[in-house]
């Protein structure tokens, strides 16, 4: 089995900026999974962030893992929960 890369998304910044940074990272390497930390974000912000990141991870065949939000992961179609 080959080693695979697991990334943790940044937690600070505007949604568009985080999404852009994640897109660049996923385009530059073969990343197996991305953890999207909840950090100090309220639920509404975290949901909008996850919904913005999900299509980017899907486009790069990368699993999206949410932090402590199984219902949200199921609702938006994320790949798992940490």
N, CA, C and O of each residue as an XYZ file, in Angstrom:
328
protein
N       0.839     -1.179      0.000
C       0.000      0.000      0.000
C       0.884      1.243      0.000
O       1.855      1.325      0.752
N       0.547      2.188     -0.831
C       1.285      3.445     -0.891
C       0.781      4.409      0.170
O      -0.405      4.420      0.500
N       1.679      5.208      0.695
C       1.278      6.252      1.635
C       0.432      7.286      0.910
O       0.670      7.594     -0.258
N      -0.547      7.811      1.609
C      -1.413      8.834      1.032
C      -1.380     10.081      1.903
O      -1.089     10.014      3.097
N      -1.680     11.209      1.293
C      -1.621     12.489      1.991
C      -3.002     12.850      2.536
O      -4.012     12.739      1.842
N      -3.018     13.286      3.794
C      -4.208     13.751      4.495
C      -3.943     15.200      4.879
O      -2.958     15.489      5.559
N      -4.810     16.111      4.453
C      -4.619     17.532      4.770
C      -5.670     18.024      5.752
O      -6.764     17.467      5.853
N      -5.315     19.072      6.467
C      -6.251     19.774      7.330
C      -6.411     21.180      6.757
O      -5.431     21.901      6.574
N      -7.648     21.556      6.478
C      -7.926     22.860      5.875
C      -7.655     23.983      6.872
O      -7.746     23.779      8.082
N      -7.327     25.155      6.365
C      -7.152     26.305      7.260
C      -8.486     26.676      7.895
O      -9.546     26.360      7.354
N      -8.434     27.343      9.036
C      -9.656     27.703      9.749
C      -9.931     29.201      9.757
O     -11.002     29.632     10.185
N      -8.990     29.986      9.297
C      -9.164     31.436      9.308
C      -9.288     31.965      7.890
O      -8.629     31.479      6.971
N     -10.132     32.958      7.727
C     -10.294     33.595      6.427
C     -11.727     33.533      5.943
O     -12.588     32.900      6.552
N     -11.954     34.200      4.844
C     -13.266     34.187      4.207
C     -13.461     32.849      3.492
O     -12.492     32.205      3.090
N     -14.696     32.446      3.341
C     -14.997     31.170      2.691
C     -14.356     31.092      1.314
O     -13.756     30.073      0.972
N     -14.470     32.133      0.531
C     -13.915     32.121     -0.833
C     -12.402     31.936     -0.801
O     -11.844     31.242     -1.650
N     -11.739     32.549      0.166
C     -10.285     32.435      0.268
C      -9.864     31.034      0.699
O      -8.897     30.484      0.172
N     -10.590     30.458      1.659
C     -10.286     29.091      2.086
C     -10.528     28.120      0.940
O      -9.721     27.220      0.706
N     -11.639     28.300      0.223
C     -11.955     27.423     -0.905
C     -10.874     27.522     -1.989
O     -10.470     26.507     -2.555
N     -10.419     28.712     -2.269
C      -9.371     28.917     -3.284
C      -8.074     28.228     -2.864
O      -7.418     27.585     -3.683
N      -7.708     28.360     -1.599
C      -6.485     27.741     -1.093
C      -6.585     26.214     -1.133
O      -5.631     25.537     -1.518
N      -7.732     25.677     -0.738
C      -7.945     24.228     -0.802
C      -7.863     23.749     -2.242
O      -7.242     22.721     -2.516
N      -8.472     24.468     -3.153
C      -8.418     24.097     -4.561
C      -6.998     24.045     -5.097
O      -6.640     23.125     -5.832
N      -6.195     25.021     -4.735
C      -4.795     25.037     -5.171
C      -4.027     23.856     -4.591
O      -3.240     23.219     -5.291
N      -4.254     23.563     -3.319
C      -3.553     22.446     -2.680
C      -3.946     21.120     -3.326
O      -3.086     20.279     -3.589
N      -5.224     20.934     -3.580
C      -5.675     19.673     -4.167
C      -5.223     19.527     -5.621
O      -5.023     18.411     -6.100
N      -5.065     20.626     -6.308
C      -4.600     20.576     -7.691
C      -3.111     20.274     -7.785
O      -2.640     19.780     -8.810
N      -2.368     20.566     -6.724
C      -0.918     20.414     -6.797
C      -0.429     19.029     -6.394
O       0.673     18.636     -6.775
N      -1.216     18.287     -5.640
C      -0.808     16.973     -5.147
C      -1.994     16.019     -5.189
O      -3.145     16.445     -5.291
N      -1.703     14.734     -5.110
C      -2.749     13.735     -5.009
C      -3.090     13.569     -3.522
O      -2.391     12.866     -2.792
N      -4.163     14.219     -3.086
C      -4.552     14.234     -1.679
C      -5.695     13.240     -1.481
O      -6.686     13.284     -2.210
N      -5.563     12.350     -0.505
C      -6.588     11.332     -0.265
C      -7.773     11.882      0.520
O      -8.918     11.529      0.238
N      -7.510     12.743      1.500
C      -8.586     13.242      2.348
C      -8.265     14.629      2.883
O      -7.106     14.995      3.077
N      -9.327     15.383      3.115
C      -9.212     16.727      3.671
C     -10.132     16.818      4.880
O     -11.327     16.543      4.780
N      -9.571     17.206      6.025
C     -10.362     17.458      7.220
C     -10.699     18.936      7.261
O      -9.820     19.789      7.139
N     -11.974     19.229      7.433
C     -12.427     20.611      7.551
C     -12.746     20.880      9.023
O     -13.829     20.533      9.496
N     -11.806     21.499      9.751
C     -12.023     21.731     11.180
C     -13.176     22.698     11.425
O     -13.381     23.650     10.671
N     -13.915     22.438     12.483
C     -15.026     23.328     12.869
C     -14.473     24.592     13.508
O     -15.017     25.679     13.317
N     -13.398     24.451     14.263
C     -12.751     25.573     14.969
C     -13.787     26.336     15.789
O     -14.609     25.726     16.473
N     -13.752     27.641     15.725
C     -14.673     28.481     16.509
C     -15.872     28.940     15.687
O     -16.625     29.810     16.125
N     -16.055     28.369     14.513
C     -17.126     28.828     13.631
C     -18.498     28.403     14.138
O     -18.653     27.320     14.702
N     -19.494     29.268     13.932
C     -20.854     28.873     14.253
C     -21.340     27.879     13.196
O     -20.723     27.735     12.140
N     -22.430     27.209     13.484
C     -22.900     26.146     12.607
C     -23.212     26.648     11.206
O     -22.871     25.979     10.231
N     -23.848     27.797     11.080
C     -24.230     28.319      9.768
C     -23.005     28.582      8.888
O     -22.989     28.235      7.707
N     -21.987     29.195      9.479
C     -20.754     29.447      8.722
C     -20.106     28.124      8.319
O     -19.677     27.958      7.177
N     -20.037     27.192      9.256
C     -19.401     25.901      8.985
C     -20.135     25.155      7.867
O     -19.502     24.533      7.014
N     -21.457     25.217      7.872
C     -22.216     24.565      6.804
C     -21.932     25.221      5.453
O     -21.720     24.520      4.463
N     -21.924     26.536      5.398
C     -21.619     27.231      4.137
C     -20.204     26.902      3.657
O     -19.977     26.707      2.463
N     -19.262     26.841      4.590
C     -17.889     26.496      4.241
C     -17.814     25.078      3.686
O     -17.188     24.845      2.652
N     -18.446     24.141      4.367
C     -18.444     22.750      3.909
C     -19.091     22.616      2.534
O     -18.596     21.881      1.680
N     -20.181     23.316      2.323
C     -20.858     23.265      1.017
C     -20.000     23.880     -0.084
O     -20.098     23.470     -1.241
N     -19.170     24.845      0.253
C     -18.272     25.448     -0.738
C     -17.084     24.537     -1.044
O     -16.608     24.496     -2.178
N     -16.610     23.815     -0.048
C     -15.432     22.962     -0.209
C     -15.778     21.629     -0.875
O     -14.965     21.091     -1.626
N     -16.956     21.098     -0.616
C     -17.325     19.767     -1.117
C     -17.149     19.591     -2.624
O     -16.546     18.600     -3.036
N     -17.643     20.499     -3.468
C     -17.444     20.282     -4.908
C     -15.974     20.310     -5.331
O     -15.591     19.676     -6.314
N     -15.162     21.042     -4.585
C     -13.734     21.101     -4.897
C     -13.091     19.752     -4.582
O     -12.314     19.228     -5.380
N     -13.416     19.196     -3.425
C     -12.843     17.889     -3.070
C     -13.335     16.813     -4.022
O     -12.562     15.948     -4.433
N     -14.614     16.857     -4.377
C     -15.162     15.861     -5.319
C     -14.445     15.940     -6.662
O     -14.129     14.911     -7.259
N     -14.187     17.153     -7.138
C     -13.521     17.342     -8.430
C     -12.111     16.764     -8.437
O     -11.583     16.416     -9.493
N     -11.502     16.664     -7.258
C     -10.133     16.151     -7.146
C     -10.088     14.743     -6.549
O      -9.029     14.265     -6.145
N     -11.247     14.089     -6.499
C     -11.319     12.713     -5.979
C     -10.702     12.607     -4.577
O      -9.938     11.689     -4.278
N     -11.056     13.565     -3.746
C     -10.522     13.662     -2.390
C     -11.682     13.565     -1.404
O     -12.699     14.237     -1.576
N     -11.540     12.743     -0.383
C     -12.582     12.611      0.630
C     -12.627     13.854      1.512
O     -11.589     14.371      1.927
N     -13.843     14.328      1.794
C     -14.030     15.449      2.704
C     -14.548     14.926      4.033
O     -15.587     14.268      4.090
N     -13.814     15.225      5.106
C     -14.203     14.827      6.451
C     -14.558     16.071      7.257
O     -13.778     17.021      7.324
N     -15.731     16.059      7.864
C     -16.153     17.157      8.723
C     -15.811     16.823     10.166
O     -15.629     15.659     10.522
N     -15.726     17.854     10.988
C     -15.391     17.651     12.391
C     -16.658     17.692     13.253
O     -17.350     18.709     13.316
N     -16.947     16.565     13.914
C     -18.018     16.488     14.915
C     -19.413     16.845     14.401
O     -20.245     17.304     15.183
N     -19.686     16.652     13.147
C     -21.001     17.003     12.602
C     -21.534     15.895     11.693
O     -21.626     16.099     10.482
N     -21.889     14.726     12.240
C     -22.365     13.636     11.391
C     -23.649     13.966     10.631
O     -23.800     13.551      9.482
N     -24.566     14.694     11.239
C     -25.811     15.039     10.545
C     -25.530     15.950      9.347
O     -26.125     15.785      8.283
N     -24.631     16.898      9.525
C     -24.267     17.787      8.423
C     -23.551     17.013      7.324
O     -23.809     17.227      6.140
N     -22.662     16.123      7.711
C     -21.950     15.312      6.711
C     -22.940     14.530      5.862
O     -22.807     14.466      4.640
N     -23.913     13.946      6.500
C     -24.932     13.186      5.772
C     -25.763     14.102      4.889
O     -26.034     13.772      3.734
N     -26.167     15.243      5.417
C     -27.013     16.188      4.684
C     -26.361     16.674      3.390
O     -27.014     16.738      2.349
N     -25.075     17.016      3.457
C     -24.423     17.584      2.264
C     -23.710     16.549      1.407
O     -23.283     16.851      0.293
N     -23.580     15.322      1.924
C     -22.907     14.273      1.152
C     -21.404     14.228      1.330
O     -20.682     13.763      0.448
N     -20.922     14.719      2.488
C     -19.493     14.608      2.770
C     -19.137     13.136      2.959
O     -20.018     12.295      3.140
N     -17.860     12.835      2.916
C     -17.402     11.440      2.935
C     -17.261     10.842      4.329
O     -17.203      9.620      4.468
N     -17.206     11.672      5.357
C     -17.060     11.131      6.688
C     -16.943     12.210      7.738
O     -17.043     13.402      7.450
N     -16.727     11.762      8.973
C     -16.645     12.646     10.126
C     -15.454     12.236     10.973
O     -15.165     11.050     11.135
N     -14.778     13.220     11.503
C     -13.657     12.977     12.417
C     -14.084     13.429     13.798
O     -13.308     13.327     14.749
